[in-house]
Amino acid sequence: MIVTATELANESKSILDRVVQGGEVVEVQRHGKTVAVIQPRVGATRSELLRLLRGRGFQAADSEELKAAMDGAAETVGYAGCD
């Protein structure tokens, strides 16, 4: 979806709802040129992931093992959900 900066200013709630709920990607244009792209957030932070896993019986020892694995991945690829 393409919107103007003015449309974004006037309709930000409905536009952001379309991004969050519908997964749409929005190009924001000013004077016919794209100046920004708004897209759904991808992935989860470490704390979000641990909260989800704990709700499914994940134990503290499992959390430490996951933290170590995520730290190793972050060192290798530069980012792996580190908070």
N, C-alpha and C positions, 0 to 999 in steps of 0.2 A: 504494500500500500504506500502511496506517496501522498504526503500532506505538506502544506506550506507552513512556515513558521507561525504565521498568524492563526491558521487552523489549530496547530498544536497548542498555542497559547489559549485559544478560546475553548477547545474541546479536549484538553489534556486528560481528563478522567476517562472519557469514553475511548480515547485512543490507547491509553495505557491499559485499560481493561481488555481491549482487543489483543494487545501484545501478551498480557499475562494469561488470560483465559483462553484465547484462541490461538496462541502461538504465532501470531503474525509478526512480520518484520516491517518496520515503518521507516521510510526514507523521509527526512525532513529537508525541504527545499526552501531556499531563500533566493529570490530573483532567478528562479529556474535552475539553480545549481544545488546539488545535494550537499548539505553542510553537516548532516549527522544521520546516523542510523540507530534506531532503537529496536532491540531484539530481545527475545526472552533470555533470561539467565540460564546458562547451561551448567549442569553439575551441582554439587553440594559442597559446602564447607566441611571441614573435619568435624566440627561440633554438630552440624546438622546430621551428618552421616552417623556419628556415634549415638545421637539421640534416637534416630530411626532404628539402629541396630539393637540398642538397649531395650526398646519396646518389643523386640522379638527374642528376648532372652540372652542377648550378648552379655558376657561377663567381663569384669574388670581386667582379668588376665588377657582376654581376647582383645580388649581395647588397647592394651599396651603393645601387643603384637601388631595390631593394625597401625598404631601410631608409628612404630619402628619401620614398618613397610612403607607408609606414606612419606616419612622423612627420607628414606632411601630413594623413593621415586622422585621426590622434590629435588634431591641432589643431582639425580640423573637428567631429568627433563626440565628442571627449573621451577616447576610448580605442580603440586598435586593436592590441592585443597587445603593447604596450610593456612591456619588462622594467625 
